[in-house]
Amino acid sequence: MTNTAVIDRLPAPPPSDAAGGLTLRQAVPADIPECGRILFEAFATLARAHGFPPDFPTVAVATGCVRGLITNAGFHGVVAERDGHIVGSTFLDERSTIAAIGPVSVDPAAQDGRVGRVLMGAMLERAAERHAPGVRLVQISYHNRSLSLYAKLGFDVRETFAAMHGEPLRLTQPGYAVRVATPADEAACNALCVRVHGHDRAGEVGPAIAKGKAKVVERLGRITGYTTGIGYFNHSVAETNDDLYAMIGTATHLMQPGIVVPLDNPELFRWCLAHGLRVFFVMNLMAIGLYQEPRGAYLASVGY
């Protein structure tokens, strides 16, 4: 486990970069269209350069993602402006114990101008102000420059994930009952996350239950797994791989980018391959501060 004090020792950048004419401010709903466009173009340009399909298939999908972040009080959003024009944005997920940065997007026309570094610095400064015990992000492995930047900022690579997608499996596991989670299940779900990861994700679990998205696995009368919704933007935690298989098997949507599978769980990875899921791309989990090696099975989200 890493010393949590590292969060408070990070250098905090000034709110503006006078040399580059760059200023930062909090994201507001009026920024959604332009931030959505930049998010799409930044990720699409990078993906095309490496021969991959983009994370966000259209500007509309990227804009929907930004809208969900800016209008959710659990996220802190920042935009970077130069000469009155937005050139980038990023967000800090503050819903649970561990903070998560992302997505970080810079207009392709404004890259190589320190925008990404300044945005990252603002997120780390915010995390330090809130005394977050840890900060994480998920970085696309083929983007060498972001990997190098995040390492320079103090992030360590902790896990490697494969985004995997395919058709719904329509499988059931005898003895493993998957059902919609209820408010009465919330405490058990949070306790399970603490056992596996050393922290809870209560700020995600509660809202997912309230929206009817969360599900649990029951085995021998106990809750042995839960998911906030199988998919790229959600996470799952379980005692065993069999509990995960039950949740993945009953998922109705596994299309790209699909689910985020830890590659240090080779049994889970091979099970997904054997059931027709394909690797979309590989990502790195990078972290500063509190980190515990997982003591169970899990699927990550695009945040961590």
C-alpha positions in Angstrom: 0.0 0.0 0.0 1.4 3.4 -1.0 1.9 6.3 1.5 -1.2 8.5 1.2 0.7 11.6 2.1 2.1 11.8 -1.4 -1.2 13.5 -2.5 -0.5 16.5 -0.3 3.1 16.9 -1.5 2.2 17.3 -5.2 3.2 20.6 -6.7 0.2 22.7 -7.5 0.2 24.7 -10.8 -1.0 28.3 -10.9 -4.5 28.8 -12.3 -3.1 30.3 -15.4 -0.1 29.9 -17.7 0.9 33.4 -18.5 3.6 32.4 -20.9 1.2 30.4 -23.1 -1.8 32.6 -22.6 -3.7 29.7 -21.0 -6.4 30.1 -18.4 -8.4 27.6 -16.5 -12.0 27.8 -15.2 -14.8 25.5 -14.0 -16.8 23.8 -16.7 -20.4 25.0 -17.2 -23.3 23.7 -19.2 -22.7 26.2 -22.0 -19.3 24.5 -22.6 -20.9 21.1 -23.5 -21.0 21.4 -27.3 -17.4 22.6 -27.7 -16.0 20.2 -25.1 -17.9 17.4 -26.8 -16.4 18.2 -30.1 -12.9 18.4 -28.7 -13.3 15.2 -26.8 -14.4 13.4 -30.0 -11.6 14.9 -32.2 -8.9 14.4 -29.6 -9.6 10.7 -29.1 -10.5 10.0 -32.8 -7.3 11.6 -34.0 -5.2 9.6 -31.6 -7.0 6.3 -32.4 -6.7 6.8 -36.2 -3.0 7.5 -35.8 -2.5 4.1 -34.2 -4.9 2.1 -36.3 -7.7 1.8 -33.7 -11.4 2.7 -33.9 -12.2 5.7 -31.7 -13.5 5.4 -28.1 -16.4 7.7 -29.1 -17.9 6.7 -32.4 -19.5 10.1 -33.1 -19.5 13.7 -31.9 -22.9 13.2 -30.4 -21.8 10.3 -28.2 -18.8 12.3 -27.0 -21.0 15.3 -26.3 -23.4 13.1 -24.4 -20.5 11.9 -22.2 -19.5 15.5 -21.5 -23.1 16.5 -20.7 -23.3 13.6 -18.2 -20.1 14.8 -16.5 -20.8 18.5 -16.4 -24.3 18.1 -15.1 -23.4 15.6 -12.4 -22.5 17.2 -9.1 -20.2 14.3 -8.3 -17.7 15.5 -10.9 -15.5 18.6 -10.9 -14.9 19.8 -14.5 -12.3 22.3 -15.7 -11.8 23.8 -19.2 -8.7 25.4 -20.5 -9.0 28.5 -22.7 -6.6 30.4 -24.9 -7.5 33.7 -26.4 -11.1 33.2 -25.3 -11.4 29.8 -27.0 -11.8 26.4 -25.3 -8.8 24.2 -26.1 -9.3 21.3 -23.6 -11.1 19.9 -20.6 -10.9 17.3 -17.9 -12.9 16.0 -15.0 -12.3 14.7 -11.5 -14.7 12.0 -10.2 -15.3 12.9 -6.6 -18.2 10.5 -5.9 -16.2 8.0 -3.7 -13.2 7.6 -1.5 -10.7 7.4 -4.4 -10.7 10.3 -6.9 -10.4 9.5 -10.7 -9.2 11.8 -13.4 -10.7 11.7 -16.9 -11.3 12.0 -19.7 -8.5 14.5 -20.5 -8.9 16.0 -24.0 -7.0 18.6 -25.8 -8.0 20.1 -29.2 -5.6 18.6 -31.8 -4.9 22.1 -33.0 -3.7 23.1 -29.6 -1.5 20.1 -28.7 2.2 20.4 -27.8 1.3 23.6 -25.9 1.3 22.2 -22.3 -2.5 22.1 -22.1 -2.7 18.5 -20.9 0.0 19.1 -18.3 -1.8 22.2 -16.9 -5.2 20.4 -16.8 -3.7 17.4 -15.0 -2.0 19.7 -12.5 -5.4 21.4 -11.8 -7.0 18.0 -11.1 -4.2 17.0 -8.7 -4.4 20.3 -6.9 -8.2 19.8 -6.5 -7.6 16.3 -5.1 -5.0 17.6 -2.7 -7.4 20.3 -1.5 -10.0 17.7 -0.8 -7.5 15.4 1.0 -8.2 12.5 -1.4 -6.3 9.4 -0.1 -5.7 8.3 -3.7 -6.1 9.5 -7.3 -6.4 7.1 -10.3 -6.8 7.2 -14.1 -7.0 4.7 -16.9 -4.6 5.4 -19.7 -4.8 4.0 -23.2 -1.6 2.0 -23.6 -0.8 3.0 -27.2 -0.6 6.7 -26.2 3.0 6.8 -25.2 3.1 10.6 -24.5 0.3 10.5 -22.0 1.9 7.5 -20.3 5.1 9.5 -20.0 3.4 12.6 -18.8 1.4 10.8 -16.1 4.5 9.0 -14.9 6.4 12.4 -14.6 3.5 13.7 -12.5 3.9 10.8 -10.0 1.5 8.2 -11.2 2.6 4.5 -11.0 1.2 1.8 -13.4 -0.6 -0.6 -11.1 -2.7 -2.8 -13.4 -3.2 -3.5 -17.1 -6.7 -3.9 -18.5 -8.2 -5.1 -21.8 -11.4 -3.5 -23.0 -13.3 -6.5 -24.4 -16.6 -6.5 -26.4 -18.9 -8.9 -28.1 -22.5 -10.2 -28.3 -24.5 -10.9 -25.1 -23.6 -14.3 -23.8 -27.0 -15.3 -22.4 -25.4 -17.7 -19.9 -26.4 -18.7 -16.3 -24.3 -20.1 -13.6 -26.1 -22.8 -11.5 -26.2 -21.8 -7.9 -25.5 -18.1 -8.7 -28.6 -16.0 -8.7 -28.3 -12.5 -10.4 -31.0 -10.0 -9.5 -31.6 -6.3 -9.4 -30.0 -4.7 -6.3 -32.2 -3.0 -3.7 -31.4 -0.3 -1.1 -31.2 -3.1 1.5 -28.2 -4.5 -0.4 -26.1 -1.3 -0.4 -24.2 -2.0 2.8 -23.2 -5.5 1.7 -22.0 -4.2 -1.6 -19.9 -1.5 0.0 -18.4 -4.0 2.5 -17.5 -6.3 -0.4 -15.7 -3.5 -2.2 -13.7 -2.7 1.0 -12.7 -6.4 1.3 -11.5 -6.6 -2.3 -10.0 -3.1 -2.9 -9.5 -1.6 0.6 -12.0 1.2 -0.1 -15.6 1.5 -1.1 -17.2 3.1 -4.1 -20.4 4.1 -2.3 -20.8 7.3 -4.3 -21.4 5.1 -7.4 -23.2 2.2 -5.8 -26.0 4.1 -4.1 -27.1 6.1 -7.3 -26.8 2.9 -9.4 -29.2 1.1 -7.0 -31.6 4.1 -7.0 -31.7 4.1 -10.8 -32.3 0.3 -11.0 -29.0 -0.3 -12.8 -27.1 -2.2 -10.1 -27.3 -6.0 -9.8 -26.1 -8.4 -7.2 -25.1 -12.1 -7.2 -26.4 -14.3 -4.4 -24.8 -17.5 -3.6 -25.7 -19.7 -0.6 -27.9 -16.9 0.8 -25.1 -14.3 0.7 -24.3 -11.4 -1.7 -21.0 -12.4 -3.3 -20.8 -9.9 -6.1 -22.3 -6.7 -7.4 -22.2 -4.5 -10.5 -23.2 -0.9 -11.0 -24.0 -2.0 -14.6 -21.9 -4.3 -16.8 -20.1 -2.0 -19.2 -17.2 0.5 -19.8 -18.4 3.2 -17.5 -19.4 0.9 -14.6 -17.5 -1.4 -12.2 -18.1 -4.9 -10.7 -16.7 -6.5 -7.6 -17.0 -10.2 -6.6 -15.5 -12.8 -4.3 -14.7 -15.2 -7.1 -14.5 -15.4 -10.9 -17.6 -17.6 -10.9 -19.5 -14.7 -9.4 -18.3 -12.4 -12.2 -19.1 -15.1 -14.9 -22.7 -15.0 -13.6 -22.9 -11.2 -13.9 -21.2 -11.1 -17.4 -23.3 -14.0 -18.6 -26.6 -12.3 -18.0 -25.5 -8.9 -19.3 -27.7 -7.6 -22.2 -25.1 -5.3 -23.7 -21.4 -6.1 -24.3 -20.8 -4.0 -27.4 -17.6 -2.0 -27.8 -15.8 -0.7 -25.9 -17.5 -3.3 -23.7 -16.1 -4.4 -20.3 -12.7 -3.6 -18.7 -11.0 -6.9 -17.8 -7.9 -7.0 -15.6 -5.1 -8.9 -17.4 -3.6 -10.1 -14.2 -6.6 -12.4 -13.9 -5.7 -14.8 -16.7 -8.5 -17.2 -15.9 -11.1 -14.4 -16.4 -9.4 -13.2 -19.5 -9.3 -16.6 -21.1 -13.0 -17.2 -20.1 -14.0 -14.0 -21.9 -12.0 -15.1 -25.0 -13.5 -18.5 -25.0 -17.0 -17.0 -24.9 -16.4 -14.9 -28.0 -15.4 -11.6 -26.5 -12.6 -9.7 -28.4 -10.0 -7.2 -27.2 -10.8 -3.7 -28.3 -7.6 -2.1 -26.8 -5.3 -2.4 -23.8 -5.2 0.2 -21.0 -3.1 0.9 -17.9 -4.4 1.7 -14.5 -2.2 4.4 -13.0 -2.4 5.6 -9.4 -1.0 8.0 -6.8 -1.6 7.4 -3.1 -3.8 4.7 -1.6 -3.6 1.4 -3.4 -4.3 -2.2 -2.3 -3.7 -5.2 -4.5 -7.2 -6.6 -5.2 -8.2 -9.5 -2.9 -11.0 -10.9 -5.1 -12.4 -10.6 -8.6 -13.5 -7.5 -10.4 -14.1 -5.6 -13.6 -12.8 -2.0 -13.7 -14.6 1.0 -15.1 -12.9 3.5 -17.4 -12.3 5.6 -14.3 -10.5 2.8 -12.3 
